[in-house]
Amino acid sequence: MPTVFIPASLRQLADDHDRVELDAANVRDAIDELEQRFPGIAERLVPDGALRPGLAIAVDGNISSLGLLQKLGPESELHFLPAVGGG
């Protein structure tokens, strides 16, 4: 099953888990399953059904341009990457 890494800013909503294994075929499925396990987490990731601005998705070490449609394999690792500001 794919492993989803929970960003530190969302761990409070995920019972302090830093990662969970989910049965998901793509990123949207993973978020749906996260929401079933941890109600409220989807609103932080996909308000209005679209990926939150300033949030990127990395699957198996690669930033995804497919967003919620990005496929996940059985051994995939999914990371939600918040935007980093600086100057």
PyMOL Python script that loads the backbone (N, CA, C, O; Angstrom):
from pymol import cmd

cmd.read_pdbstr("""\
ATOM      1  N   MET A   1       0.830  -1.183   0.000  1.00  0.00           N
ATOM      2  CA  MET A   1       0.000   0.000   0.000  1.00  0.00           C
ATOM      3  C   MET A   1       0.873   1.244   0.000  1.00  0.00           C
ATOM      4  O   MET A   1       1.935   1.251   0.622  1.00  0.00           O
ATOM      5  N   PRO A   2       0.444   2.293  -0.685  1.00  0.00           N
ATOM      6  CA  PRO A   2       1.212   3.539  -0.679  1.00  0.00           C
ATOM      7  C   PRO A   2       1.325   4.107   0.739  1.00  0.00           C
ATOM      8  O   PRO A   2       0.438   3.925   1.573  1.00  0.00           O
ATOM      9  N   THR A   3       2.422   4.786   0.983  1.00  0.00           N
ATOM     10  CA  THR A   3       2.646   5.460   2.260  1.00  0.00           C
ATOM     11  C   THR A   3       2.473   6.952   2.055  1.00  0.00           C
ATOM     12  O   THR A   3       3.078   7.538   1.157  1.00  0.00           O
ATOM     13  N   VAL A   4       1.645   7.567   2.888  1.00  0.00           N
ATOM     14  CA  VAL A   4       1.428   9.004   2.847  1.00  0.00           C
ATOM     15  C   VAL A   4       2.139   9.612   4.052  1.00  0.00           C
ATOM     16  O   VAL A   4       1.897   9.222   5.194  1.00  0.00           O
ATOM     17  N   PHE A   5       3.013  10.567   3.781  1.00  0.00           N
ATOM     18  CA  PHE A   5       3.726  11.267   4.834  1.00  0.00           C
ATOM     19  C   PHE A   5       2.925  12.514   5.204  1.00  0.00           C
ATOM     20  O   PHE A   5       2.587  13.324   4.340  1.00  0.00           O
ATOM     21  N   ILE A   6       2.631  12.657   6.475  1.00  0.00           N
ATOM     22  CA  ILE A   6       1.798  13.754   6.974  1.00  0.00           C
ATOM     23  C   ILE A   6       2.714  14.910   7.375  1.00  0.00           C
ATOM     24  O   ILE A   6       3.603  14.734   8.209  1.00  0.00           O
ATOM     25  N   PRO A   7       2.503  16.096   6.785  1.00  0.00           N
ATOM     26  CA  PRO A   7       3.326  17.244   7.178  1.00  0.00           C
ATOM     27  C   PRO A   7       3.109  17.598   8.649  1.00  0.00           C
ATOM     28  O   PRO A   7       2.031  17.372   9.198  1.00  0.00           O
ATOM     29  N   ALA A   8       4.126  18.145   9.269  1.00  0.00           N
ATOM     30  CA  ALA A   8       4.055  18.492  10.693  1.00  0.00           C
ATOM     31  C   ALA A   8       2.853  19.375  11.000  1.00  0.00           C
ATOM     32  O   ALA A   8       2.249  19.249  12.065  1.00  0.00           O
ATOM     33  N   SER A   9       2.500  20.268  10.079  1.00  0.00           N
ATOM     34  CA  SER A   9       1.384  21.189  10.317  1.00  0.00           C
ATOM     35  C   SER A   9       0.029  20.486  10.352  1.00  0.00           C
ATOM     36  O   SER A   9      -0.951  21.073  10.811  1.00  0.00           O
ATOM     37  N   LEU A  10      -0.047  19.249   9.880  1.00  0.00           N
ATOM     38  CA  LEU A  10      -1.317  18.514   9.856  1.00  0.00           C
ATOM     39  C   LEU A  10      -1.348  17.327  10.823  1.00  0.00           C
ATOM     40  O   LEU A  10      -2.375  16.660  10.940  1.00  0.00           O
ATOM     41  N   ARG A  11      -0.269  17.063  11.496  1.00  0.00           N
ATOM     42  CA  ARG A  11      -0.211  15.876  12.363  1.00  0.00           C
ATOM     43  C   ARG A  11      -1.201  15.929  13.517  1.00  0.00           C
ATOM     44  O   ARG A  11      -1.667  14.890  13.984  1.00  0.00           O
ATOM     45  N   GLN A  12      -1.522  17.116  13.972  1.00  0.00           N
ATOM     46  CA  GLN A  12      -2.511  17.241  15.047  1.00  0.00           C
ATOM     47  C   GLN A  12      -3.852  16.671  14.580  1.00  0.00           C
ATOM     48  O   GLN A  12      -4.574  16.063  15.371  1.00  0.00           O
ATOM     49  N   LEU A  13      -4.189  16.861  13.305  1.00  0.00           N
ATOM     50  CA  LEU A  13      -5.440  16.336  12.758  1.00  0.00           C
ATOM     51  C   LEU A  13      -5.359  14.836  12.495  1.00  0.00           C
ATOM     52  O   LEU A  13      -6.388  14.173  12.363  1.00  0.00           O
ATOM     53  N   ALA A  14      -4.147  14.299  12.417  1.00  0.00           N
ATOM     54  CA  ALA A  14      -3.937  12.885  12.081  1.00  0.00           C
ATOM     55  C   ALA A  14      -3.475  12.079  13.290  1.00  0.00           C
ATOM     56  O   ALA A  14      -2.690  11.139  13.160  1.00  0.00           O
ATOM     57  N   ASP A  15      -3.965  12.454  14.456  1.00  0.00           N
ATOM     58  CA  ASP A  15      -3.619  11.733  15.691  1.00  0.00           C
ATOM     59  C   ASP A  15      -2.114  11.604  15.876  1.00  0.00           C
ATOM     60  O   ASP A  15      -1.623  10.603  16.398  1.00  0.00           O
ATOM     61  N   ASP A  16      -1.392  12.625  15.444  1.00  0.00           N
ATOM     62  CA  ASP A  16       0.069  12.716  15.574  1.00  0.00           C
ATOM     63  C   ASP A  16       0.841  11.685  14.747  1.00  0.00           C
ATOM     64  O   ASP A  16       2.024  11.455  14.998  1.00  0.00           O
ATOM     65  N   HIS A  17       0.191  11.071  13.776  1.00  0.00           N
ATOM     66  CA  HIS A  17       0.917  10.179  12.866  1.00  0.00           C
ATOM     67  C   HIS A  17       1.791  11.013  11.929  1.00  0.00           C
ATOM     68  O   HIS A  17       1.373  12.072  11.460  1.00  0.00           O
ATOM     69  N   ASP A  18       2.994  10.534  11.662  1.00  0.00           N
ATOM     70  CA  ASP A  18       3.828  11.223  10.677  1.00  0.00           C
ATOM     71  C   ASP A  18       3.723  10.555   9.307  1.00  0.00           C
ATOM     72  O   ASP A  18       4.160  11.113   8.300  1.00  0.00           O
ATOM     73  N   ARG A  19       3.136   9.345   9.279  1.00  0.00           N
ATOM     74  CA  ARG A  19       2.892   8.636   8.021  1.00  0.00           C
ATOM     75  C   ARG A  19       1.834   7.576   8.250  1.00  0.00           C
ATOM     76  O   ARG A  19       1.676   7.054   9.354  1.00  0.00           O
ATOM     77  N   VAL A  20       1.111   7.269   7.178  1.00  0.00           N
ATOM     78  CA  VAL A  20       0.115   6.207   7.216  1.00  0.00           C
ATOM     79  C   VAL A  20       0.143   5.469   5.883  1.00  0.00           C
ATOM     80  O   VAL A  20       0.484   6.042   4.848  1.00  0.00           O
ATOM     81  N   GLU A  21      -0.215   4.206   5.923  1.00  0.00           N
ATOM     82  CA  GLU A  21      -0.357   3.422   4.698  1.00  0.00           C
ATOM     83  C   GLU A  21      -1.832   3.414   4.320  1.00  0.00           C
ATOM     84  O   GLU A  21      -2.701   3.190   5.164  1.00  0.00           O
ATOM     85  N   LEU A  22      -2.105   3.661   3.039  1.00  0.00           N
ATOM     86  CA  LEU A  22      -3.472   3.745   2.550  1.00  0.00           C
ATOM     87  C   LEU A  22      -3.646   2.891   1.311  1.00  0.00           C
ATOM     88  O   LEU A  22      -2.701   2.682   0.551  1.00  0.00           O
ATOM     89  N   ASP A  23      -4.839   2.405   1.115  1.00  0.00           N
ATOM     90  CA  ASP A  23      -5.184   1.686  -0.103  1.00  0.00           C
ATOM     91  C   ASP A  23      -5.747   2.711  -1.078  1.00  0.00           C
ATOM     92  O   ASP A  23      -6.939   3.013  -1.041  1.00  0.00           O
ATOM     93  N   ALA A  24      -4.886   3.253  -1.960  1.00  0.00           N
ATOM     94  CA  ALA A  24      -5.295   4.329  -2.857  1.00  0.00           C
ATOM     95  C   ALA A  24      -4.610   4.176  -4.211  1.00  0.00           C
ATOM     96  O   ALA A  24      -3.429   3.840  -4.292  1.00  0.00           O
ATOM     97  N   ALA A  25      -5.373   4.428  -5.269  1.00  0.00           N
ATOM     98  CA  ALA A  25      -4.844   4.317  -6.631  1.00  0.00           C
ATOM     99  C   ALA A  25      -4.273   5.633  -7.136  1.00  0.00           C
ATOM    100  O   ALA A  25      -3.430   5.643  -8.033  1.00  0.00           O
ATOM    101  N   ASN A  26      -4.733   6.758  -6.555  1.00  0.00           N
ATOM    102  CA  ASN A  26      -4.213   8.065  -6.955  1.00  0.00           C
ATOM    103  C   ASN A  26      -4.281   9.012  -5.754  1.00  0.00           C
ATOM    104  O   ASN A  26      -4.766   8.638  -4.686  1.00  0.00           O
ATOM    105  N   VAL A  27      -3.795  10.228  -5.941  1.00  0.00           N
ATOM    106  CA  VAL A  27      -3.727  11.184  -4.835  1.00  0.00           C
ATOM    107  C   VAL A  27      -5.117  11.514  -4.317  1.00  0.00           C
ATOM    108  O   VAL A  27      -5.309  11.609  -3.105  1.00  0.00           O
ATOM    109  N   ARG A  28      -6.092  11.690  -5.204  1.00  0.00           N
ATOM    110  CA  ARG A  28      -7.457  11.995  -4.759  1.00  0.00           C
ATOM    111  C   ARG A  28      -7.986  10.884  -3.848  1.00  0.00           C
ATOM    112  O   ARG A  28      -8.577  11.168  -2.806  1.00  0.00           O
ATOM    113  N   ASP A  29      -7.777   9.625  -4.235  1.00  0.00           N
ATOM    114  CA  ASP A  29      -8.199   8.499  -3.396  1.00  0.00           C
ATOM    115  C   ASP A  29      -7.507   8.544  -2.034  1.00  0.00           C
ATOM    116  O   ASP A  29      -8.123   8.269  -1.005  1.00  0.00           O
ATOM    117  N   ALA A  30      -6.225   8.892  -2.040  1.00  0.00           N
ATOM    118  CA  ALA A  30      -5.475   8.963  -0.785  1.00  0.00           C
ATOM    119  C   ALA A  30      -6.066  10.027   0.136  1.00  0.00           C
ATOM    120  O   ALA A  30      -6.211   9.800   1.337  1.00  0.00           O
ATOM    121  N   ILE A  31      -6.405  11.184  -0.423  1.00  0.00           N
ATOM    122  CA  ILE A  31      -6.994  12.243   0.393  1.00  0.00           C
ATOM    123  C   ILE A  31      -8.365  11.818   0.906  1.00  0.00           C
ATOM    124  O   ILE A  31      -8.710  12.098   2.054  1.00  0.00           O
ATOM    125  N   ASP A  32      -9.140  11.150   0.076  1.00  0.00           N
ATOM    126  CA  ASP A  32     -10.447  10.656   0.519  1.00  0.00           C
ATOM    127  C   ASP A  32     -10.300   9.681   1.682  1.00  0.00           C
ATOM    128  O   ASP A  32     -11.068   9.734   2.642  1.00  0.00           O
ATOM    129  N   GLU A  33      -9.319   8.796   1.597  1.00  0.00           N
ATOM    130  CA  GLU A  33      -9.117   7.841   2.690  1.00  0.00           C
ATOM    131  C   GLU A  33      -8.573   8.536   3.936  1.00  0.00           C
ATOM    132  O   GLU A  33      -8.949   8.188   5.055  1.00  0.00           O
ATOM    133  N   LEU A  34      -7.684   9.522   3.743  1.00  0.00           N
ATOM    134  CA  LEU A  34      -7.222  10.300   4.894  1.00  0.00           C
ATOM    135  C   LEU A  34      -8.400  10.953   5.602  1.00  0.00           C
ATOM    136  O   LEU A  34      -8.467  10.962   6.831  1.00  0.00           O
ATOM    137  N   GLU A  35      -9.327  11.498   4.825  1.00  0.00           N
ATOM    138  CA  GLU A  35     -10.499  12.157   5.408  1.00  0.00           C
ATOM    139  C   GLU A  35     -11.362  11.169   6.182  1.00  0.00           C
ATOM    140  O   GLU A  35     -11.913  11.521   7.225  1.00  0.00           O
ATOM    141  N   GLN A  36     -11.488   9.945   5.690  1.00  0.00           N
ATOM    142  CA  GLN A  36     -12.262   8.934   6.407  1.00  0.00           C
ATOM    143  C   GLN A  36     -11.611   8.599   7.747  1.00  0.00           C
ATOM    144  O   GLN A  36     -12.298   8.426   8.754  1.00  0.00           O
ATOM    145  N   ARG A  37     -10.288   8.510   7.750  1.00  0.00           N
ATOM    146  CA  ARG A  37      -9.578   8.168   8.995  1.00  0.00           C
ATOM    147  C   ARG A  37      -9.468   9.357   9.937  1.00  0.00           C
ATOM    148  O   ARG A  37      -9.576   9.215  11.155  1.00  0.00           O
ATOM    149  N   PHE A  38      -9.249  10.539   9.350  1.00  0.00           N
ATOM    150  CA  PHE A  38      -8.976  11.743  10.136  1.00  0.00           C
ATOM    151  C   PHE A  38      -9.864  12.889   9.641  1.00  0.00           C
ATOM    152  O   PHE A  38      -9.400  13.753   8.896  1.00  0.00           O
ATOM    153  N   PRO A  39     -11.135  12.902  10.049  1.00  0.00           N
ATOM    154  CA  PRO A  39     -12.062  13.933   9.565  1.00  0.00           C
ATOM    155  C   PRO A  39     -11.510  15.349   9.760  1.00  0.00           C
ATOM    156  O   PRO A  39     -10.990  15.694  10.821  1.00  0.00           O
ATOM    157  N   GLY A  40     -11.640  16.153   8.705  1.00  0.00           N
ATOM    158  CA  GLY A  40     -11.171  17.534   8.734  1.00  0.00           C
ATOM    159  C   GLY A  40      -9.877  17.762   7.991  1.00  0.00           C
ATOM    160  O   GLY A  40      -9.552  18.899   7.650  1.00  0.00           O
ATOM    161  N   ILE A  41      -9.121  16.691   7.730  1.00  0.00           N
ATOM    162  CA  ILE A  41      -7.817  16.866   7.086  1.00  0.00           C
ATOM    163  C   ILE A  41      -7.963  17.272   5.615  1.00  0.00           C
ATOM    164  O   ILE A  41      -7.129  18.013   5.095  1.00  0.00           O
ATOM    165  N   ALA A  42      -9.002  16.799   4.950  1.00  0.00           N
ATOM    166  CA  ALA A  42      -9.184  17.124   3.531  1.00  0.00           C
ATOM    167  C   ALA A  42      -9.393  18.621   3.332  1.00  0.00           C
ATOM    168  O   ALA A  42      -8.921  19.179   2.342  1.00  0.00           O
ATOM    169  N   GLU A  43     -10.079  19.268   4.239  1.00  0.00           N
ATOM    170  CA  GLU A  43     -10.314  20.709   4.112  1.00  0.00           C
ATOM    171  C   GLU A  43      -9.004  21.487   4.111  1.00  0.00           C
ATOM    172  O   GLU A  43      -8.911  22.553   3.502  1.00  0.00           O
ATOM    173  N   ARG A  44      -8.006  20.963   4.782  1.00  0.00           N
ATOM    174  CA  ARG A  44      -6.685  21.621   4.819  1.00  0.00           C
ATOM    175  C   ARG A  44      -5.875  21.334   3.558  1.00  0.00           C
ATOM    176  O   ARG A  44      -4.976  22.099   3.210  1.00  0.00           O
ATOM    177  N   LEU A  45      -6.190  20.233   2.871  1.00  0.00           N
ATOM    178  CA  LEU A  45      -5.438  19.855   1.672  1.00  0.00           C
ATOM    179  C   LEU A  45      -6.137  20.284   0.382  1.00  0.00           C
ATOM    180  O   LEU A  45      -5.489  20.752  -0.555  1.00  0.00           O
ATOM    181  N   VAL A  46      -7.448  20.126   0.337  1.00  0.00           N
ATOM    182  CA  VAL A  46      -8.199  20.386  -0.898  1.00  0.00           C
ATOM    183  C   VAL A  46      -9.477  21.186  -0.616  1.00  0.00           C
ATOM    184  O   VAL A  46     -10.578  20.682  -0.840  1.00  0.00           O
ATOM    185  N   PRO A  47      -9.346  22.422  -0.130  1.00  0.00           N
ATOM    186  CA  PRO A  47     -10.563  23.209   0.057  1.00  0.00           C
ATOM    187  C   PRO A  47     -11.230  23.420  -1.302  1.00  0.00           C
ATOM    188  O   PRO A  47     -10.544  23.658  -2.297  1.00  0.00           O
ATOM    189  N   ASP A  48     -12.503  23.339  -1.349  1.00  0.00           N
ATOM    190  CA  ASP A  48     -13.258  23.509  -2.606  1.00  0.00           C
ATOM    191  C   ASP A  48     -12.914  22.458  -3.644  1.00  0.00           C
ATOM    192  O   ASP A  48     -13.143  22.679  -4.833  1.00  0.00           O
ATOM    193  N   GLY A  49     -12.364  21.311  -3.227  1.00  0.00           N
ATOM    194  CA  GLY A  49     -12.105  20.207  -4.139  1.00  0.00           C
ATOM    195  C   GLY A  49     -10.856  20.318  -4.987  1.00  0.00           C
ATOM    196  O   GLY A  49     -10.591  19.433  -5.800  1.00  0.00           O
ATOM    197  N   ALA A  50     -10.084  21.370  -4.825  1.00  0.00           N
ATOM    198  CA  ALA A  50      -8.835  21.544  -5.578  1.00  0.00           C
ATOM    199  C   ALA A  50      -7.677  21.659  -4.588  1.00  0.00           C
ATOM    200  O   ALA A  50      -7.849  22.115  -3.457  1.00  0.00           O
ATOM    201  N   LEU A  51      -6.509  21.240  -5.031  1.00  0.00           N
ATOM    202  CA  LEU A  51      -5.325  21.307  -4.174  1.00  0.00           C
ATOM    203  C   LEU A  51      -5.122  22.739  -3.680  1.00  0.00           C
ATOM    204  O   LEU A  51      -5.158  23.690  -4.461  1.00  0.00           O
ATOM    205  N   ARG A  52      -4.913  22.874  -2.400  1.00  0.00           N
ATOM    206  CA  ARG A  52      -4.735  24.192  -1.785  1.00  0.00           C
ATOM    207  C   ARG A  52      -3.561  24.920  -2.436  1.00  0.00           C
ATOM    208  O   ARG A  52      -2.498  24.333  -2.636  1.00  0.00           O
ATOM    209  N   PRO A  53      -3.753  26.208  -2.770  1.00  0.00           N
ATOM    210  CA  PRO A  53      -2.636  26.988  -3.315  1.00  0.00           C
ATOM    211  C   PRO A  53      -1.458  26.972  -2.350  1.00  0.00           C
ATOM    212  O   PRO A  53      -1.643  27.044  -1.135  1.00  0.00           O
ATOM    213  N   GLY A  54      -0.272  26.879  -2.879  1.00  0.00           N
ATOM    214  CA  GLY A  54       0.924  26.856  -2.060  1.00  0.00           C
ATOM    215  C   GLY A  54       1.293  25.473  -1.564  1.00  0.00           C
ATOM    216  O   GLY A  54       2.220  25.322  -0.768  1.00  0.00           O
ATOM    217  N   LEU A  55       0.573  24.460  -2.030  1.00  0.00           N
ATOM    218  CA  LEU A  55       0.836  23.083  -1.625  1.00  0.00           C
ATOM    219  C   LEU A  55       1.209  22.285  -2.873  1.00  0.00           C
ATOM    220  O   LEU A  55       0.506  22.334  -3.883  1.00  0.00           O
ATOM    221  N   ALA A  56       2.299  21.565  -2.797  1.00  0.00           N
ATOM    222  CA  ALA A  56       2.728  20.713  -3.909  1.00  0.00           C
ATOM    223  C   ALA A  56       2.646  19.254  -3.468  1.00  0.00           C
ATOM    224  O   ALA A  56       2.618  18.944  -2.277  1.00  0.00           O
ATOM    225  N   ILE A  57       2.609  18.375  -4.456  1.00  0.00           N
ATOM    226  CA  ILE A  57       2.547  16.937  -4.211  1.00  0.00           C
ATOM    227  C   ILE A  57       3.797  16.309  -4.804  1.00  0.00           C
ATOM    228  O   ILE A  57       4.153  16.575  -5.953  1.00  0.00           O
ATOM    229  N   ALA A  58       4.457  15.479  -4.017  1.00  0.00           N
ATOM    230  CA  ALA A  58       5.593  14.708  -4.516  1.00  0.00           C
ATOM    231  C   ALA A  58       5.268  13.228  -4.354  1.00  0.00           C
ATOM    232  O   ALA A  58       4.882  12.775  -3.277  1.00  0.00           O
ATOM    233  N   VAL A  59       5.431  12.490  -5.436  1.00  0.00           N
ATOM    234  CA  VAL A  59       5.220  11.045  -5.417  1.00  0.00           C
ATOM    235  C   VAL A  59       6.527  10.392  -5.825  1.00  0.00           C
ATOM    236  O   VAL A  59       7.068  10.666  -6.897  1.00  0.00           O
ATOM    237  N   ASP A  60       7.023   9.534  -4.963  1.00  0.00           N
ATOM    238  CA  ASP A  60       8.268   8.815  -5.196  1.00  0.00           C
ATOM    239  C   ASP A  60       9.422   9.770  -5.521  1.00  0.00           C
ATOM    240  O   ASP A  60      10.263   9.489  -6.375  1.00  0.00           O
ATOM    241  N   GLY A  61       9.436  10.903  -4.816  1.00  0.00           N
ATOM    242  CA  GLY A  61      10.533  11.844  -4.941  1.00  0.00           C
ATOM    243  C   GLY A  61      10.414  12.830  -6.080  1.00  0.00           C
ATOM    244  O   GLY A  61      11.318  13.643  -6.277  1.00  0.00           O
ATOM    245  N   ASN A  62       9.327  12.789  -6.842  1.00  0.00           N
ATOM    246  CA  ASN A  62       9.142  13.699  -7.970  1.00  0.00           C
ATOM    247  C   ASN A  62       7.925  14.580  -7.743  1.00  0.00           C
ATOM    248  O   ASN A  62       6.852  14.094  -7.382  1.00  0.00           O
ATOM    249  N   ILE A  63       8.100  15.888  -7.959  1.00  0.00           N
ATOM    250  CA  ILE A  63       6.966  16.807  -7.867  1.00  0.00           C
ATOM    251  C   ILE A  63       6.000  16.464  -8.994  1.00  0.00           C
ATOM    252  O   ILE A  63       6.406  16.338 -10.149  1.00  0.00           O
ATOM    253  N   SER A  64       4.742  16.317  -8.661  1.00  0.00           N
ATOM    254  CA  SER A  64       3.731  15.911  -9.626  1.00  0.00           C
ATOM    255  C   SER A  64       3.072  17.110 -10.280  1.00  0.00           C
ATOM    256  O   SER A  64       2.649  18.048  -9.604  1.00  0.00           O
ATOM    257  N   SER A  65       2.989  17.070 -11.598  1.00  0.00           N
ATOM    258  CA  SER A  65       2.238  18.100 -12.320  1.00  0.00           C
ATOM    259  C   SER A  65       0.791  17.666 -12.526  1.00  0.00           C
ATOM    260  O   SER A  65      -0.034  18.457 -12.984  1.00  0.00           O
ATOM    261  N   LEU A  66       0.478  16.418 -12.191  1.00  0.00           N
ATOM    262  CA  LEU A  66      -0.875  15.892 -12.368  1.00  0.00           C
ATOM    263  C   LEU A  66      -1.770  16.159 -11.159  1.00  0.00           C
ATOM    264  O   LEU A  66      -2.980  15.942 -11.224  1.00  0.00           O
ATOM    265  N   GLY A  67      -1.193  16.618 -10.082  1.00  0.00           N
ATOM    266  CA  GLY A  67      -1.980  16.938  -8.897  1.00  0.00           C
ATOM    267  C   GLY A  67      -2.758  15.747  -8.369  1.00  0.00           C
ATOM    268  O   GLY A  67      -2.191  14.678  -8.140  1.00  0.00           O
ATOM    269  N   LEU A  68      -4.059  15.931  -8.176  1.00  0.00           N
ATOM    270  CA  LEU A  68      -4.910  14.914  -7.576  1.00  0.00           C
ATOM    271  C   LEU A  68      -5.046  13.669  -8.437  1.00  0.00           C
ATOM    272  O   LEU A  68      -5.426  12.611  -7.934  1.00  0.00           O
ATOM    273  N   LEU A  69      -4.745  13.777  -9.715  1.00  0.00           N
ATOM    274  CA  LEU A  69      -4.862  12.636 -10.628  1.00  0.00           C
ATOM    275  C   LEU A  69      -3.610  11.763 -10.673  1.00  0.00           C
ATOM    276  O   LEU A  69      -3.608  10.714 -11.317  1.00  0.00           O
ATOM    277  N   GLN A  70      -2.545  12.191  -9.993  1.00  0.00           N
ATOM    278  CA  GLN A  70      -1.296  11.438 -10.005  1.00  0.00           C
ATOM    279  C   GLN A  70      -1.528  10.029  -9.470  1.00  0.00           C
ATOM    280  O   GLN A  70      -2.050   9.847  -8.370  1.00  0.00           O
ATOM    281  N   LYS A  71      -1.138   9.052 -10.252  1.00  0.00           N
ATOM    282  CA  LYS A  71      -1.311   7.652  -9.849  1.00  0.00           C
ATOM    283  C   LYS A  71      -0.307   7.288  -8.760  1.00  0.00           C
ATOM    284  O   LYS A  71       0.790   7.841  -8.676  1.00  0.00           O
ATOM    285  N   LEU A  72      -0.727   6.337  -7.932  1.00  0.00           N
ATOM    286  CA  LEU A  72       0.123   5.802  -6.875  1.00  0.00           C
ATOM    287  C   LEU A  72       0.279   4.309  -7.089  1.00  0.00           C
ATOM    288  O   LEU A  72      -0.691   3.608  -7.377  1.00  0.00           O
ATOM    289  N   GLY A  73       1.504   3.826  -6.946  1.00  0.00           N
ATOM    290  CA  GLY A  73       1.754   2.394  -7.015  1.00  0.00           C
ATOM    291  C   GLY A  73       1.707   1.796  -5.624  1.00  0.00           C
ATOM    292  O   GLY A  73       1.605   2.522  -4.635  1.00  0.00           O
ATOM    293  N   PRO A  74       1.780   0.477  -5.540  1.00  0.00           N
ATOM    294  CA  PRO A  74       1.677  -0.178  -4.230  1.00  0.00           C
ATOM    295  C   PRO A  74       2.791   0.204  -3.262  1.00  0.00           C
ATOM    296  O   PRO A  74       2.606   0.117  -2.048  1.00  0.00           O
ATOM    297  N   GLU A  75       3.924   0.618  -3.769  1.00  0.00           N
ATOM    298  CA  GLU A  75       5.053   0.994  -2.903  1.00  0.00           C
ATOM    299  C   GLU A  75       5.330   2.495  -2.930  1.00  0.00           C
ATOM    300  O   GLU A  75       6.372   2.937  -2.446  1.00  0.00           O
ATOM    301  N   SER A  76       4.414   3.282  -3.487  1.00  0.00           N
ATOM    302  CA  SER A  76       4.638   4.724  -3.627  1.00  0.00           C
ATOM    303  C   SER A  76       4.723   5.426  -2.283  1.00  0.00           C
ATOM    304  O   SER A  76       4.165   4.979  -1.281  1.00  0.00           O
ATOM    305  N   GLU A  77       5.443   6.546  -2.299  1.00  0.00           N
ATOM    306  CA  GLU A  77       5.511   7.446  -1.157  1.00  0.00           C
ATOM    307  C   GLU A  77       4.950   8.781  -1.605  1.00  0.00           C
ATOM    308  O   GLU A  77       5.408   9.349  -2.597  1.00  0.00           O
ATOM    309  N   LEU A  78       3.961   9.287  -0.880  1.00  0.00           N
ATOM    310  CA  LEU A  78       3.287  10.542  -1.196  1.00  0.00           C
ATOM    311  C   LEU A  78       3.605  11.562  -0.111  1.00  0.00           C
ATOM    312  O   LEU A  78       3.426  11.309   1.080  1.00  0.00           O
ATOM    313  N   HIS A  79       4.083  12.721  -0.556  1.00  0.00           N
ATOM    314  CA  HIS A  79       4.393  13.819   0.350  1.00  0.00           C
ATOM    315  C   HIS A  79       3.592  15.039  -0.064  1.00  0.00           C
ATOM    316  O   HIS A  79       3.474  15.332  -1.254  1.00  0.00           O
ATOM    317  N   PHE A  80       3.037  15.758   0.914  1.00  0.00           N
ATOM    318  CA  PHE A  80       2.408  17.056   0.694  1.00  0.00           C
ATOM    319  C   PHE A  80       3.433  18.095   1.133  1.00  0.00           C
ATOM    320  O   PHE A  80       3.848  18.116   2.291  1.00  0.00           O
ATOM    321  N   LEU A  81       3.837  18.951   0.209  1.00  0.00           N
ATOM    322  CA  LEU A  81       4.905  19.898   0.479  1.00  0.00           C
ATOM    323  C   LEU A  81       4.372  21.322   0.542  1.00  0.00           C
ATOM    324  O   LEU A  81       3.965  21.871  -0.482  1.00  0.00           O
ATOM    325  N   PRO A  82       4.365  21.930   1.726  1.00  0.00           N
ATOM    326  CA  PRO A  82       3.928  23.320   1.826  1.00  0.00           C
ATOM    327  C   PRO A  82       4.945  24.247   1.182  1.00  0.00           C
ATOM    328  O   PRO A  82       6.142  23.963   1.160  1.00  0.00           O
ATOM    329  N   ALA A  83       4.445  25.358   0.661  1.00  0.00           N
ATOM    330  CA  ALA A  83       5.325  26.352   0.060  1.00  0.00           C
ATOM    331  C   ALA A  83       6.287  26.886   1.109  1.00  0.00           C
ATOM    332  O   ALA A  83       5.940  27.050   2.278  1.00  0.00           O
ATOM    333  N   VAL A  84       7.490  27.149   0.660  1.00  0.00           N
ATOM    334  CA  VAL A  84       8.500  27.701   1.550  1.00  0.00           C
ATOM    335  C   VAL A  84       8.799  29.119   1.077  1.00  0.00           C
ATOM    336  O   VAL A  84       9.165  29.345  -0.077  1.00  0.00           O
ATOM    337  N   GLY A  85       8.636  30.052   1.985  1.00  0.00           N
ATOM    338  CA  GLY A  85       8.922  31.448   1.647  1.00  0.00           C
ATOM    339  C   GLY A  85      10.348  31.793   2.035  1.00  0.00           C
ATOM    340  O   GLY A  85      10.982  31.084   2.817  1.00  0.00           O
ATOM    341  N   GLY A  86      10.826  32.848   1.500  1.00  0.00           N
ATOM    342  CA  GLY A  86      12.175  33.268   1.846  1.00  0.00           C
ATOM    343  C   GLY A  86      12.615  34.370   0.924  1.00  0.00           C
ATOM    344  O   GLY A  86      11.852  34.861   0.092  1.00  0.00           O
ATOM    345  N   GLY A  87      13.823  34.737   1.084  1.00  0.00           N
ATOM    346  CA  GLY A  87      14.272  35.816   0.239  1.00  0.00           C
ATOM    347  C   GLY A  87      15.703  35.960   0.207  1.00  0.00           C
ATOM    348  O   GLY A  87      16.219  36.844  -0.477  1.00  0.00           O
TER     349      GLY A  87
END
""", "prot")
cmd.dss("prot")
cmd.show_as("cartoon", "prot")
cmd.util.cbc("prot")
cmd.orient("prot")
